[in-house]
Amino acid sequence: MIQFFASGMSPLVVMIAGAVLAAALSFYVSNRVLGWLSVVTMLITFILLFMIIGGEIPNPQTFGNVMVEDDFAAVFQLIFLSVGLITVLPSVKYIEGDRNQGEYYSLLMLSVAGMMVISASTDLITLFVGIALTALASSSIVAFRKKDRIAVEAAMKFYIISALSAGLALYGISLLYGLTHTLQISALASSLQGISPSSPSFPTAMVALVLIIAGFGFEIAMVPFHMWAPDVYEGAPTPVSGLLSSGSKKAGLAAILKLFVVALIAFRTEWAPVFGALAILTMTVGNIAALQQKSVKRMLAYSSIGQAGYMLIALPVFAAAFGYHGIYGANLQVFSISSGIFQILTHAIASSGAFMVVAIMATNVSGPTVDEFRGLFRNNRLLSLSFTLYLLSLLGIPLLAGFDSKLLIFSSAVGGSIIQGYSWLIWLAIAGVLNSAVSLIYYVRVIKEMFSDTESPVTKYRMTGFAQLSLWIATVATVAIGLYPGPVISICNGAARALLALL
């Protein structure tokens, strides 16, 4: 037993065991017990991951050359678990009285387990298995209420898009295998070095590159592959919308980092400008579309699309730094990836917290409109103040986590712009700042409604202890990281170095 808990594989095994146990006990114990089982499972996994990051459990540990539990995997797994915990707490009220409670908790934990597999994968087939597990479990949770036509429609859209994106990515992976005869991410990096633009294999490699960008572009709702996200987020049960926005999309970003920073680094001069253009397009389209939304769920969906554009900045900056020799280039490599991971982390916390507020207020699947937030502060102080902090963090207001992450990711673009041939990176920082200014309009519009006076009666929303705990976790994390980001940035630096160690 001691040897098991000293193993790097133990977090994943604990999550899968919890998922199986929740399904097995669903006919014998109450909803509250199943909720506690899920929470305890995630807390045990949290402890194991902190032990891995802290060095109490040795890392990195490899498993059959298909997975590695290192700081990169552990940090992303902490992000997924944080989102899962914030999602599962208010779910106790959401599925109260449902006869399929065990299946709900089991699918939720399996979805998180699939994300954990993605972050630890060092083999493309294992990566694909993690994506498939996450997609199947997540689409099943979206359609959990089988008689809800809107939710079932959203689940079908999500399932079809997941299948399409997986098919495109798998076709690209098969082309890479045909060129290199390996599926190991590190081996791909060295094997593809010999393919130059004059090589007969170069066109095939470029087709594979395009297919992989398209496939994973769907996964993270990157423009122009984003149109499914608002409909699915709006139709899904609101706690699950938070899991999709803050969990599964971040798993897709973890996969993209592994593929392009490691496996496809040989083609960095080809994909760097592509991701630069897509980053600007994604943040711009997401923020402008969010301005026009009356549904808060759709607004948050488009906001998460815009936030994905900020996260993509890390890729072209890393490409610039990788080709720049000396200490500046080496430091910028770590800084760019670390900033991207930090942005992913802060958005995951604030976004999942925001969706939980909407879940508490939701009286129907599509959730509340902006007008329904008018006067919310009068009778719902915790909801109003916490939602305000989440929105301000997403906006990037100082002293909150979102400000630190945006400052770092935009600074990395400015730092990369001094490298010869990459002066255009400065436009990524400019576009990021301008889009943050645009997002001010729709974030502040909701905040203004919450604190406005109204003569109409304001609903007093009743929250369970679990739901309040979910809000407090997200709120404390948002404020604490904003006030004291040093330890978290240090952890993100360790994750970036672990990723670069695969090269």
C-alpha positions as CSV (number, residue, x, y, z in Angstrom):
1,M,0.0,0.0,0.0
2,I,2.8,2.4,0.9
3,Q,4.5,1.6,-2.4
4,F,1.3,2.3,-4.3
5,F,0.9,5.8,-2.8
6,A,4.6,6.5,-3.5
7,S,3.9,5.8,-7.2
8,G,3.3,8.6,-9.7
9,M,0.4,6.5,-11.2
10,S,-1.5,6.7,-7.9
11,P,-3.5,9.9,-8.7
12,L,-5.0,8.5,-11.9
13,V,-5.7,5.1,-10.2
14,V,-7.5,6.8,-7.3
15,M,-9.7,8.8,-9.7
16,I,-10.7,5.8,-11.7
17,A,-11.3,3.8,-8.5
18,G,-13.5,6.6,-7.2
19,A,-15.5,6.6,-10.5
20,V,-16.1,2.8,-10.4
21,L,-17.0,2.9,-6.7
22,A,-19.6,5.7,-7.2
23,A,-21.3,3.7,-9.9
24,A,-21.2,0.5,-7.9
25,L,-22.7,2.2,-4.7
26,S,-25.4,4.2,-6.5
27,F,-28.2,1.8,-5.5
28,Y,-27.2,1.5,-1.9
29,V,-26.2,5.0,-0.5
30,S,-27.7,8.4,-0.6
31,N,-26.9,11.3,-3.0
32,R,-25.1,13.1,-0.3
33,V,-22.8,10.1,0.4
34,L,-22.0,9.8,-3.3
35,G,-21.2,13.5,-3.3
36,W,-18.9,13.1,-0.4
37,L,-17.3,10.1,-2.0
38,S,-16.5,12.2,-5.1
39,V,-15.2,15.1,-3.0
40,V,-13.0,12.8,-0.9
41,T,-11.7,11.0,-4.0
42,M,-10.6,14.4,-5.5
43,L,-9.1,15.6,-2.2
44,I,-7.0,12.4,-2.0
45,T,-5.8,12.9,-5.5
46,F,-5.0,16.6,-4.7
47,I,-2.8,15.5,-1.9
48,L,-1.0,12.9,-4.1
49,L,-0.4,15.5,-6.8
50,F,1.0,18.1,-4.3
51,M,3.3,15.3,-3.0
52,I,4.5,14.8,-6.6
53,I,5.1,18.5,-7.2
54,G,6.8,18.8,-3.8
55,G,9.1,15.9,-4.4
56,E,7.8,13.6,-1.7
57,I,6.8,11.2,-4.5
58,P,9.7,11.0,-6.9
59,N,9.1,12.4,-10.4
60,P,9.3,12.1,-13.3
61,Q,8.1,8.5,-13.4
62,T,7.4,6.8,-16.7
63,F,4.9,4.0,-17.4
64,G,5.7,1.8,-20.3
65,N,6.9,4.7,-22.5
66,V,3.3,5.8,-23.0
67,M,2.9,8.1,-20.0
68,V,5.0,10.2,-17.7
69,E,4.0,11.7,-14.4
70,D,6.2,14.9,-14.2
71,D,5.6,18.5,-13.0
72,F,3.8,19.3,-16.3
73,A,1.3,16.5,-16.0
74,A,0.9,17.2,-12.2
75,V,0.1,20.9,-12.7
76,F,-2.4,20.3,-15.4
77,Q,-4.0,17.5,-13.3
78,L,-4.3,20.0,-10.4
79,I,-6.1,22.3,-12.8
80,F,-8.5,19.6,-13.9
81,L,-9.2,18.5,-10.3
82,S,-9.8,22.1,-9.2
83,V,-12.4,22.5,-12.0
84,G,-13.9,19.0,-11.1
85,L,-14.1,19.9,-7.4
86,I,-15.8,23.3,-8.1
87,T,-18.2,21.4,-10.5
88,V,-19.1,18.5,-8.2
89,L,-20.0,20.5,-5.1
90,P,-23.1,22.3,-6.5
91,S,-24.0,19.2,-8.5
92,V,-25.2,17.6,-5.2
93,K,-28.2,20.0,-5.4
94,Y,-28.6,19.7,-9.2
95,I,-29.1,15.9,-9.3
96,E,-31.0,15.7,-6.0
97,G,-33.7,13.0,-6.2
98,D,-32.4,11.6,-9.5
99,R,-32.2,7.9,-9.7
100,N,-28.9,8.0,-11.7
101,Q,-26.8,9.9,-9.2
102,G,-24.0,7.4,-9.1
103,E,-23.6,7.4,-12.9
104,Y,-23.4,11.2,-12.8
105,Y,-20.6,11.3,-10.3
106,S,-18.9,8.4,-12.1
107,L,-19.0,10.1,-15.5
108,L,-17.7,13.3,-14.0
109,M,-14.7,11.6,-12.4
110,L,-14.0,9.6,-15.6
111,S,-14.0,12.9,-17.6
112,V,-11.4,14.3,-15.2
113,A,-9.5,11.0,-15.4
114,G,-9.4,11.3,-19.2
115,M,-8.0,14.8,-18.9
116,M,-5.3,13.5,-16.6
117,V,-4.3,10.9,-19.1
118,I,-4.0,13.6,-21.8
119,S,-1.6,15.7,-19.7
120,A,0.6,12.7,-18.9
121,S,0.7,11.1,-22.4
122,T,4.0,10.7,-24.1
123,D,2.5,8.6,-26.9
124,L,0.0,9.7,-29.5
125,I,-2.3,6.7,-29.1
126,T,-2.4,7.2,-25.3
127,L,-3.2,10.9,-26.0
128,F,-6.0,9.9,-28.3
129,V,-7.4,7.4,-25.7
130,G,-7.5,10.3,-23.1
131,I,-9.3,12.5,-25.6
132,A,-11.8,9.8,-26.3
133,L,-12.5,9.1,-22.7
134,T,-13.0,12.7,-21.9
135,A,-15.3,13.3,-24.9
136,L,-17.5,10.3,-24.2
137,A,-17.8,11.0,-20.5
138,S,-18.4,14.7,-21.0
139,S,-21.1,14.2,-23.7
140,S,-22.8,11.7,-21.5
141,I,-23.0,14.2,-18.6
142,V,-24.3,16.9,-21.0
143,A,-27.2,14.5,-21.9
144,F,-27.7,13.3,-18.3
145,R,-31.3,14.6,-18.2
146,K,-32.6,12.4,-21.1
147,K,-36.0,14.1,-21.2
148,D,-34.5,17.5,-21.6
149,R,-34.5,18.1,-25.4
150,I,-32.1,21.1,-25.3
151,A,-29.5,19.2,-23.3
152,V,-29.8,16.1,-25.5
153,E,-29.3,18.4,-28.6
154,A,-26.3,20.0,-27.0
155,A,-24.9,16.5,-26.2
156,M,-25.3,15.4,-29.8
157,K,-23.6,18.5,-31.1
158,F,-20.7,18.0,-28.6
159,Y,-20.4,14.3,-29.5
160,I,-20.4,14.9,-33.3
161,I,-17.9,17.7,-33.0
162,S,-15.7,15.6,-30.8
163,A,-15.8,12.7,-33.3
164,L,-15.0,15.1,-36.2
165,S,-12.1,16.7,-34.3
166,A,-10.7,13.3,-33.2
167,G,-11.0,12.0,-36.8
168,L,-9.1,14.9,-38.2
169,A,-6.4,14.7,-35.5
170,L,-6.1,10.9,-35.9
171,Y,-5.7,11.2,-39.7
172,G,-2.9,13.7,-39.1
173,I,-1.3,11.4,-36.5
174,S,-1.4,8.5,-39.0
175,L,0.4,10.6,-41.6
176,L,3.1,11.4,-39.0
177,Y,3.4,7.7,-38.2
178,G,3.8,6.9,-41.9
179,L,6.7,9.5,-42.1
180,T,8.5,8.6,-38.9
181,H,7.3,5.0,-37.9
182,T,7.0,6.2,-34.3
183,L,4.2,7.5,-32.1
184,Q,6.4,8.6,-29.2
185,I,6.2,12.3,-28.8
186,S,9.9,12.7,-28.0
187,A,11.0,10.4,-30.9
188,L,8.8,12.4,-33.3
189,A,10.8,15.6,-32.5
190,S,14.1,14.0,-33.6
191,S,12.6,12.0,-36.5
192,L,11.0,15.1,-38.1
193,Q,14.2,17.1,-38.0
194,G,15.3,15.6,-41.2
195,I,12.3,16.8,-43.2
196,S,13.3,20.0,-44.8
197,P,11.1,22.2,-47.2
198,S,13.0,20.6,-50.1
199,S,12.2,17.0,-48.9
200,P,9.6,14.9,-50.8
201,S,8.0,14.2,-47.5
202,F,7.5,17.9,-46.6
203,P,4.0,18.3,-48.3
204,T,2.7,15.2,-46.4
205,A,4.1,16.7,-43.2
206,M,2.3,20.0,-43.9
207,V,-1.0,18.2,-44.5
208,A,-0.5,16.4,-41.2
209,L,0.2,19.7,-39.5
210,V,-3.0,21.3,-40.9
211,L,-5.1,18.3,-39.9
212,I,-3.8,18.3,-36.3
213,I,-4.3,22.1,-36.0
214,A,-7.9,21.7,-37.2
215,G,-8.6,18.7,-35.0
216,F,-7.3,20.3,-31.8
217,G,-8.7,23.6,-32.9
218,F,-12.2,22.1,-32.5
219,E,-11.2,20.7,-29.1
220,I,-10.3,24.1,-27.7
221,A,-13.0,26.1,-29.7
222,M,-10.3,28.1,-31.6
223,V,-11.7,30.3,-34.4
224,P,-12.7,29.3,-37.0
225,F,-13.5,26.0,-35.3
226,H,-15.5,27.5,-32.5
227,M,-19.2,27.7,-33.6
228,W,-20.2,24.6,-31.6
229,A,-19.1,26.0,-28.2
230,P,-21.9,28.6,-27.4
231,D,-24.7,26.2,-28.4
232,V,-23.3,23.3,-26.4
233,Y,-22.5,25.4,-23.3
234,E,-25.9,27.0,-23.3
235,G,-27.7,23.7,-23.8
236,A,-25.6,21.7,-21.3
237,P,-26.6,21.6,-17.5
238,T,-24.8,24.7,-16.1
239,P,-22.4,22.8,-13.8
240,V,-21.3,20.8,-16.8
241,S,-20.8,23.9,-18.9
242,G,-18.2,25.0,-16.4
243,L,-16.5,21.6,-16.7
244,L,-16.4,21.9,-20.5
245,S,-15.1,25.4,-20.5
246,S,-12.6,25.1,-17.8
247,G,-11.7,21.5,-18.0
248,S,-11.9,19.8,-21.3
249,K,-10.7,22.8,-23.3
250,K,-7.7,23.1,-21.0
251,A,-7.0,19.4,-21.7
252,G,-6.9,20.2,-25.4
253,L,-4.5,23.0,-24.7
254,A,-2.2,20.6,-22.8
255,A,-2.3,18.3,-25.8
256,I,-1.4,21.2,-28.1
257,L,1.5,22.2,-26.0
258,K,2.9,18.7,-26.1
259,L,2.4,18.3,-29.8
260,F,3.8,21.6,-31.0
261,V,6.4,22.4,-28.4
262,V,7.8,18.9,-28.5
263,A,6.7,16.6,-31.4
264,L,6.4,19.2,-34.1
265,I,9.1,21.7,-33.1
266,A,10.9,21.0,-36.4
267,F,8.2,22.9,-38.2
268,R,8.1,25.9,-35.8
269,T,8.7,28.4,-38.6
270,E,5.6,27.0,-40.4
271,W,3.2,26.9,-37.5
272,A,4.3,29.9,-35.5
273,P,2.7,32.5,-37.8
274,V,-0.4,30.3,-38.2
275,F,-0.9,30.3,-34.4
276,G,-0.1,34.0,-34.2
277,A,-2.9,34.8,-36.7
278,L,-5.3,32.3,-35.1
279,A,-4.6,33.8,-31.6
280,I,-5.5,37.3,-32.8
281,L,-8.6,36.0,-34.7
282,T,-9.7,33.9,-31.8
283,M,-9.5,36.6,-29.1
284,T,-11.1,39.2,-31.4
285,V,-14.0,37.1,-32.6
286,G,-14.7,35.7,-29.1
287,N,-14.8,39.1,-27.4
288,I,-16.8,40.9,-30.1
289,A,-19.4,38.1,-30.2
290,A,-19.7,38.2,-26.4
291,L,-20.8,41.9,-26.7
292,Q,-24.0,40.9,-28.4
293,Q,-25.1,38.2,-26.0
294,K,-28.1,38.5,-23.7
295,S,-27.7,35.0,-22.2
296,V,-24.9,35.0,-19.6
297,K,-24.0,31.4,-20.4
298,R,-23.5,32.3,-24.1
299,M,-21.5,35.4,-23.0
300,L,-19.2,33.3,-20.9
301,A,-18.9,30.8,-23.7
302,Y,-17.7,33.5,-26.1
303,S,-15.5,34.9,-23.4
304,S,-13.8,31.6,-23.0
305,I,-13.2,31.5,-26.8
306,G,-11.5,35.0,-26.5
307,Q,-9.5,33.8,-23.5
308,A,-8.2,30.8,-25.6
309,G,-6.7,33.4,-28.0
310,Y,-4.6,34.8,-25.1
311,M,-3.4,31.3,-24.2
312,L,-2.3,30.6,-27.8
313,I,0.2,33.5,-27.6
314,A,2.6,31.2,-25.8
315,L,3.2,29.0,-28.9
316,P,4.6,31.6,-31.4
317,V,6.6,33.2,-28.6
318,F,8.2,29.8,-27.8
319,A,8.9,29.2,-31.5
320,A,10.8,32.5,-31.6
321,A,12.7,31.7,-28.4
322,F,13.6,28.2,-29.5
323,G,15.6,29.5,-32.5
324,Y,17.4,32.1,-30.4
325,H,20.6,30.9,-28.8
326,G,22.0,32.1,-25.5
327,I,20.6,32.7,-22.0
328,Y,17.9,35.0,-23.3
329,G,16.4,32.5,-25.6
330,A,16.6,29.7,-23.0
331,N,14.8,31.9,-20.4
332,L,12.2,33.0,-22.8
333,Q,11.4,29.4,-23.7
334,V,10.5,28.7,-20.1
335,F,8.8,32.1,-19.6
336,S,6.5,31.7,-22.6
337,I,5.3,28.2,-21.7
338,S,5.0,29.1,-18.0
339,S,3.0,32.2,-18.9
340,G,0.7,30.1,-21.0
341,I,0.1,27.5,-18.3
342,F,-0.4,30.3,-15.7
343,Q,-3.1,31.9,-18.0
344,I,-4.8,28.5,-18.4
345,L,-4.8,28.0,-14.6
346,T,-6.2,31.4,-13.7
347,H,-8.9,31.3,-16.4
348,A,-9.9,27.8,-15.3
349,I,-10.6,28.9,-11.7
350,A,-12.4,32.1,-12.6
351,S,-14.5,30.6,-15.4
352,S,-15.6,27.6,-13.4
353,G,-16.5,29.8,-10.5
354,A,-18.6,32.1,-12.8
355,F,-20.4,29.1,-14.3
356,M,-21.2,27.9,-10.8
357,V,-22.9,31.3,-10.0
358,V,-25.0,30.9,-13.2
359,A,-25.8,27.3,-12.2
360,I,-27.1,28.4,-8.8
361,M,-29.3,31.1,-10.4
362,A,-30.5,28.9,-13.3
363,T,-34.2,28.1,-13.4
364,N,-34.0,26.6,-16.9
365,V,-31.3,24.9,-19.0
366,S,-30.3,28.1,-20.9
367,G,-29.6,29.9,-17.7
368,P,-30.3,33.6,-16.7
369,T,-30.1,36.6,-19.0
370,V,-28.1,39.7,-18.2
371,D,-31.4,41.5,-17.2
372,E,-32.1,38.8,-14.5
373,F,-28.9,40.0,-12.6
374,R,-30.5,43.4,-11.9
375,G,-30.5,44.1,-8.2
376,L,-28.9,40.7,-7.3
377,F,-26.7,42.3,-4.6
378,R,-29.8,43.2,-2.5
379,N,-30.6,39.7,-1.4
380,N,-27.6,37.6,-2.6
381,R,-24.3,39.2,-1.3
382,L,-22.1,36.1,-1.7
383,L,-23.3,35.4,-5.2
384,S,-22.8,39.1,-6.3
385,L,-19.4,39.6,-4.8
386,S,-18.0,36.3,-5.9
387,F,-19.3,36.7,-9.5
388,T,-17.9,40.3,-9.6
389,L,-14.4,39.0,-8.6
390,Y,-14.6,36.2,-11.2
391,L,-15.5,38.7,-14.0
392,L,-12.9,41.2,-12.9
393,S,-10.3,38.4,-12.9
394,L,-11.3,37.4,-16.4
395,L,-11.0,41.1,-17.4
396,G,-7.5,41.4,-15.9
397,I,-8.0,43.9,-13.0
398,P,-4.9,44.3,-10.7
399,L,-4.7,42.3,-7.4
400,L,-6.7,39.4,-9.0
401,A,-5.2,36.3,-10.6
402,G,-6.2,37.2,-14.1
403,F,-4.2,40.4,-14.1
404,D,-0.9,38.6,-13.3
405,S,-1.5,35.9,-15.9
406,K,-2.3,38.5,-18.6
407,L,0.6,40.6,-17.7
408,L,3.0,37.7,-18.1
409,I,1.6,36.3,-21.3
410,F,1.5,39.8,-23.0
411,S,5.0,40.5,-21.6
412,S,6.3,37.3,-23.2
413,A,5.0,38.5,-26.6
414,V,6.8,41.8,-26.1
415,G,10.0,40.0,-25.1
416,G,9.8,37.7,-28.2
417,S,9.3,40.7,-30.5
418,I,13.0,41.7,-30.2
419,I,14.1,38.5,-31.8
420,Q,15.0,38.9,-35.5
421,G,12.2,37.8,-37.8
422,Y,9.6,37.8,-35.0
423,S,9.0,41.6,-34.6
424,W,5.4,40.8,-35.4
425,L,4.9,39.2,-32.0
426,I,4.4,42.7,-30.6
427,W,1.0,42.8,-32.4
428,L,-0.1,39.8,-30.2
429,A,0.4,41.9,-27.1
430,I,-1.3,44.9,-28.7
431,A,-4.3,42.8,-29.8
432,G,-4.5,41.2,-26.3
433,V,-4.6,44.6,-24.6
434,L,-7.2,45.9,-27.0
435,N,-9.4,42.9,-26.7
436,S,-9.2,43.1,-22.9
437,A,-10.5,46.6,-23.3
438,V,-13.4,45.3,-25.4
439,S,-14.2,42.7,-22.8
440,L,-14.6,45.4,-20.2
441,I,-17.9,46.4,-21.9
442,Y,-19.7,43.1,-21.4
443,Y,-18.2,42.2,-18.0
444,V,-19.0,45.6,-16.5
445,R,-22.5,45.5,-18.0
446,V,-23.3,42.4,-15.8
447,I,-21.6,43.9,-12.7
448,K,-23.6,47.1,-13.2
449,E,-26.8,45.2,-13.3
450,M,-26.0,43.3,-10.1
451,F,-25.4,46.5,-8.1
452,S,-28.3,48.5,-9.7
453,D,-31.5,49.4,-7.8
454,T,-34.7,47.9,-8.9
455,E,-38.3,48.2,-7.8
456,S,-39.1,44.6,-8.8
457,P,-38.8,41.9,-6.2
458,V,-35.4,40.1,-6.3
459,T,-35.2,36.4,-5.9
460,K,-33.3,35.1,-2.8
461,Y,-31.3,32.1,-4.1
462,R,-30.9,29.3,-1.6
463,M,-27.5,27.7,-1.6
464,T,-26.4,24.4,-0.1
465,G,-23.3,24.2,2.0
466,F,-21.6,22.4,-0.9
467,A,-22.5,25.2,-3.3
468,Q,-21.2,27.9,-0.9
469,L,-18.0,25.9,-0.5
470,S,-17.5,25.8,-4.3
471,L,-17.8,29.6,-4.5
472,W,-15.5,30.2,-1.6
473,I,-12.8,27.9,-3.1
474,A,-12.9,29.7,-6.4
475,T,-13.0,33.2,-4.7
476,V,-10.1,32.6,-2.3
477,A,-8.0,31.1,-5.1
478,T,-8.7,34.0,-7.4
479,V,-7.8,36.6,-4.8
480,A,-4.9,34.7,-3.2
481,I,-3.1,34.0,-6.5
482,G,-3.6,37.7,-7.5
483,L,-2.1,39.0,-4.2
484,Y,0.7,36.4,-4.0
485,P,1.4,34.8,-7.4
486,G,5.0,33.9,-6.7
487,P,4.5,30.3,-5.6
488,V,2.1,29.5,-8.4
489,I,4.4,31.0,-11.0
490,S,7.2,28.9,-9.6
491,I,5.1,25.8,-10.0
492,C,4.3,26.8,-13.6
493,N,8.0,27.3,-14.3
494,G,8.6,23.8,-13.1
495,A,5.9,22.5,-15.4
496,A,7.4,24.3,-18.4
497,R,10.9,22.9,-17.7
498,A,9.4,19.4,-17.4
499,L,7.7,19.8,-20.8
500,L,11.0,21.1,-22.4
501,A,12.8,18.0,-20.9
502,L,10.9,15.9,-23.4
503,L,12.8,17.6,-26.2
